[in-house]
Amino acid sequence: MTNAISARTQAVLDDPVFPVVKAQVLQRTGLAYYADKDSALAERLARRLEERGVTRLSDYLTLLPAAAEFQALVNELAVGETFFFRYIEQFEALRAVAIPECLRRNRNRRTLRIWSAGCATGPEVYTLEILLKQNFGAELEGWQVTLLGTDLNRAFLDQARRASYSHWAVRGLPEDTLSAYFHHHRQSWQVRPEYREWARFEVFNLVEGRLPDPARGLAAFDIVLCRNVMIYFDEPTRARLLRGLRDTLVDGGWLVVGHAETGPEIGAVFTPVPVPGATLYRKPDPLCRAAEPPPLPPLAQPLPPPEPEPPRKRAVKPAEPVEPPPRPVPTLTDVEELAERGERGAALDACLELVEHDRFNAAAHFRLGQLEDEAGAGDPVAAFRRALYLEPDFTLADYHLALAYWRRGKLGPAQRHFRNARDGLAKHADEELVAHGRGLTVGELRGMIALWLSGDEARG
Ligand SMILES: C[S@@+](CC[C@H](N)C(=O)[O-])C[C@H]1O[C@@H](n2cnc3c(N)ncnc32)[C@H](O)[C@@H]1O
């Protein structure tokens, strides 16, 4: 599949100032996603040049410092894929675990503050309002509830405020859900007014903005969702943002990130809390130290003198050593259980042991790759490649191998494996489950791959 590059896109690509503009855009937006998508970036820049009536990038560069032009360019660049109840298991985890905990903690203050950072056109925010009202309506009576959605893209936020969506944003929702929460008018679905009471929307740049920022209301959140935003950022930006998000949360507050956004950086800042079907992340609470070992005595305090050694007992004949019974080789289920409990190191060890004993188990090599990737250890690329060698149709292994290459700056192989994964899904229906995807549907995976491949097909 190839897209012809238009003459004006080609002119932007050939313009000697293109690398300068590209560097500025990547730096100000953090959208490292465009690092290997020159033709996609050039196509969007070409649209802005035409709109502003300039032909050379050097002229456009003089316009870019102005907030309005920067915003207009961002409106072209941002990837705003979103829909209602996206990753339902994460909302389920919030309903079952995080929200009840916040309600207990805040029962005296009677406030609840939730932020959707990178909310695009707003479905995530309205999904939260629906979820809260459906499940905790009575308890929240008289509470002050804040549901803030922020994004870099003003055009998305305008649509969020209108709360009116095409069928695409509500896809997959059952009829009764649609009629309960939306008015259907002509071709669009508008969220009913009773589910638009708490939601509000503001512009905020997660890369340039300061966090926390109490003056703008960006502080003291109980829950922050930042899903499918950081995948477009490079690692230093992601790490900086994670620290900023932590600082906007109250102690013990909760963070939710997208499935592809869990990595070693997040474990360094948050405590993973595995719940069935999802992992939530929690800001450590200094008041909850009961489970931690007592602190070591300060170094300045001299250690007590050693106890005098007791007189040696007469040697007795040692008992015959008893061989411990052989430990069974862990199964993939054991690995999953350890991972679900948050014992990532033990899960990784168990998975290593499993692949040593069962070297032809493609699923085990794949899981090893994922665990190594999350831990920043081992060689996940090699593990995903082994999975693919053993099972060439392993689409999810192609997808994760592509992500692993992309994170390592190997953009050519990344593209190739994104395409393999896309082609592997071609014969499957959207609602089918992806093998080894733990609930991921073909449609969701197809959507994620399409985002990675968008725009840059022409260069092969
Ligand atoms: C794929 S959407 C995710 C929407 C929603 N969180 C979800 O998971 O359905 C990514 C959003 O991040 C926003 N975004 C990208 N870079 C941003 C930045 N530097 N600051 C704020 N938002 C940004 C984009 O405008 C886009 O709306």
The ligand as a Gaussian input file, in Angstrom:
#p B3LYP/6-31G(d) Opt

LIG

0 1
 C       -4.446000       9.127000      20.908000
 S       -5.082000      10.490000      21.768000
 C       -5.528000       9.747000      23.307000
 C       -6.880000      10.166000      23.799000
 C       -7.369000       9.483000      25.059000
 N       -6.473000       9.727000      26.170000
 C       -7.563000       7.993000      24.851000
 O       -6.738000       7.200000      25.283000
 O       -8.549000       7.607000      24.238000
 C       -3.608000      11.412000      22.155000
 C       -3.899000      12.842000      22.539000
 O       -2.728000      13.402000      23.107000
 C       -2.673000      14.752000      22.745000
 N       -1.310000      15.264000      22.890000
 C       -0.228000      14.962000      22.133000
 N        0.837000      15.671000      22.552000
 C        0.411000      16.427000      23.591000
 C        1.062000      17.374000      24.441000
 N        2.354000      17.686000      24.281000
 N        0.326000      17.959000      25.400000
 C       -0.988000      17.650000      25.552000
 N       -1.650000      16.763000      24.782000
 C       -0.958000      16.169000      23.802000
 C       -3.139000      14.737000      21.304000
 O       -3.590000      16.020000      20.890000
 C       -4.253000      13.703000      21.345000
 O       -5.485000      14.288000      21.537000

